[in-house]
Amino acid sequence: MTDQSWAMKGELVLSCNCTVFCPCVLSLGSHPPTEGYCQTWAGFRIDAGHFGEVDLSGLNLGLIMEIPGYMSRGNWTAGLFIDKRASVYAVKALTKIFTGKAGGTTSLLSILVGKFLGVEQVPITYETRDRTRVFQIPRIIDGAVTPVLGKDREKDTVISNSEYWIASEIIVAKSDKSKMRAFGRNWNFAGRSAEICKLDWRGP
């Protein structure tokens, strides 16, 4: 499982505790979150992906993160949820990717995450209903995120050509529903900042 090439394409949705759109996207971590700290969950839909010979296509993932201040200063706490349908090899591969040990896009997680809460294998659904992304892990995450419409009401508000590590194009969104209960945490970020991005990550 060392030095394997990997890639994943699909979509991710992220909901956090910032009251307005997350400053970290534009400041690239040089400005603190609106509340001075970050609590966030993210959902991932892998349409096509692999880690070496291990197929990751069709799987969903969930990630929770806590960041005590400036994103760039580290000391993050993270926990990972992996689709119940994933094979034991896919679980090992995804754990390596999301702890940054596989290199590439997620490599900074190996530096910034100081505490890893572990991995849970659970049923996960990621659906698109009209413009709204609905992400659910039974009894753990219940989320619905909708893009913020721009002046042209047929189009989303989008930040493009960004150096943000997650994606260069970010759809500005808001959480209609955002409850998370896991690892001793109980969050509700309804009405707060959210993002939707294309997932196009690779390594090493």
HUSUL-V133715 format. One record per residue. N is the residue number from 1. SS is DSSP state (H for helix, E for strand, - for the rest). Layout:
n->N ss->SS
n->N ss->SS
This chain:
n->1 ss->-
n->2 ss->-
n->3 ss->-
n->4 ss->-
n->5 ss->-
n->6 ss->E
n->7 ss->E
n->8 ss->E
n->9 ss->E
n->10 ss->E
n->11 ss->E
n->12 ss->E
n->13 ss->E
n->14 ss->E
n->15 ss->E
n->16 ss->E
n->17 ss->-
n->18 ss->-
n->19 ss->-
n->20 ss->-
n->21 ss->-
n->22 ss->-
n->23 ss->H
n->24 ss->H
n->25 ss->H
n->26 ss->H
n->27 ss->H
n->28 ss->-
n->29 ss->-
n->30 ss->-
n->31 ss->-
n->32 ss->-
n->33 ss->-
n->34 ss->-
n->35 ss->-
n->36 ss->-
n->37 ss->-
n->38 ss->E
n->39 ss->E
n->40 ss->E
n->41 ss->E
n->42 ss->E
n->43 ss->E
n->44 ss->E
n->45 ss->E
n->46 ss->E
n->47 ss->E
n->48 ss->E
n->49 ss->E
n->50 ss->E
n->51 ss->E
n->52 ss->-
n->53 ss->-
n->54 ss->E
n->55 ss->E
n->56 ss->-
n->57 ss->-
n->58 ss->-
n->59 ss->-
n->60 ss->E
n->61 ss->E
n->62 ss->E
n->63 ss->E
n->64 ss->E
n->65 ss->E
n->66 ss->E
n->67 ss->E
n->68 ss->-
n->69 ss->-
n->70 ss->-
n->71 ss->H
n->72 ss->H
n->73 ss->H
n->74 ss->-
n->75 ss->-
n->76 ss->E
n->77 ss->E
n->78 ss->E
n->79 ss->E
n->80 ss->E
n->81 ss->E
n->82 ss->E
n->83 ss->E
n->84 ss->-
n->85 ss->-
n->86 ss->-
n->87 ss->-
n->88 ss->H
n->89 ss->H
n->90 ss->H
n->91 ss->H
n->92 ss->H
n->93 ss->H
n->94 ss->H
n->95 ss->H
n->96 ss->H
n->97 ss->H
n->98 ss->H
n->99 ss->-
n->100 ss->-
n->101 ss->-
n->102 ss->-
n->103 ss->-
n->104 ss->H
n->105 ss->H
n->106 ss->H
n->107 ss->-
n->108 ss->-
n->109 ss->H
n->110 ss->H
n->111 ss->H
n->112 ss->H
n->113 ss->E
n->114 ss->E
n->115 ss->E
n->116 ss->E
n->117 ss->E
n->118 ss->E
n->119 ss->E
n->120 ss->E
n->121 ss->E
n->122 ss->E
n->123 ss->-
n->124 ss->-
n->125 ss->E
n->126 ss->E
n->127 ss->E
n->128 ss->E
n->129 ss->E
n->130 ss->-
n->131 ss->-
n->132 ss->E
n->133 ss->E
n->134 ss->E
n->135 ss->E
n->136 ss->E
n->137 ss->E
n->138 ss->-
n->139 ss->-
n->140 ss->-
n->141 ss->E
n->142 ss->E
n->143 ss->E
n->144 ss->E
n->145 ss->E
n->146 ss->E
n->147 ss->E
n->148 ss->-
n->149 ss->E
n->150 ss->-
n->151 ss->-
n->152 ss->-
n->153 ss->-
n->154 ss->-
n->155 ss->-
n->156 ss->E
n->157 ss->-
n->158 ss->E
n->159 ss->E
n->160 ss->-
n->161 ss->-
n->162 ss->-
n->163 ss->-
n->164 ss->-
n->165 ss->-
n->166 ss->-
n->167 ss->-
n->168 ss->-
n->169 ss->-
n->170 ss->E
n->171 ss->E
n->172 ss->E
n->173 ss->E
n->174 ss->E
n->175 ss->E
n->176 ss->E
n->177 ss->E
n->178 ss->E
n->179 ss->E
n->180 ss->E
n->181 ss->E
n->182 ss->E
n->183 ss->-
n->184 ss->-
n->185 ss->E
n->186 ss->E
n->187 ss->E
n->188 ss->E
n->189 ss->-
n->190 ss->-
n->191 ss->-
n->192 ss->-
n->193 ss->E
n->194 ss->E
n->195 ss->E
n->196 ss->E
n->197 ss->E
n->198 ss->E
n->199 ss->E
n->200 ss->E
n->201 ss->E
n->202 ss->E
n->203 ss->E
n->204 ss->-
